[in-house]
Amino acid sequence: MTPEELETIKEIAEALRTDMATSLAALDKKCDAIADSFEKIKKKADAAGERSGENEDDLSRDHLAAKRVAADRQARPDSVDPAAFAALSSSVAELKKRQSRPMSDLNAFADAQSKADAVLRTHNERAEPPMAGEELVAYQIRMHRKMQPHSSKWKGVDLGDHRGGPRSVQQRVGGNSRRRDTGRPQPGRPAAVPA
């Protein structure tokens, strides 16, 4: 490194040192101003506390804050009672729990939907996904109601009151509606070719 380069580096370092000192002095002034304004605010708050009859020496800051919140709650008509808030939050938690399903339930719903879809595709329809919060049995009954018009045996049966349970209804309604001749090729069977 040449002496000219060293001299240039020294000049740059000195300029940086001067800039930093100036920036730090400005920062110190701002900090002092903030501290002064904080002291003024604290004095005003102390004076307001003495005027209202509350002495900060007698009561802790937390107690004062609690009193202010309670007074605000009573003064505002839109405030919520803690008991009502707890009841609402537990209701929301229960709704969230109902809406989220474990993986085993999701697999059972996917299985039911694929079986219903296989039957409904033969009638140019599709199985809809389960609704939020819907139970598996209710979903299966809803899907089977879409198959009922295509089944001569189960057309007028109320699926909600069936004694055999949804599993037997699924096998019977689905199998019966799949076997009905619709003039279209059935899944897994080749189309009839005219001779």
Secondary structure, DSSP 4 states (H G I P E B T S, - for coil): --HHHHHHHHHHHHHHHHHHHHHHHHHHHHHHHHHHHHHHHHHHHHHHHHHTT--TTTS-HHHHHHHHHHHHHHH-TT---HHHHHHHHHHHHHHHHHHS--HHHHHHHHHHHHHHHHHHGGGT--PPPPPTT--HHHHHHHHHHHHGGG-TTTTT--GGG-TTHHHHHHHHHHHHHHHS--SSPPTTSPPPPP-
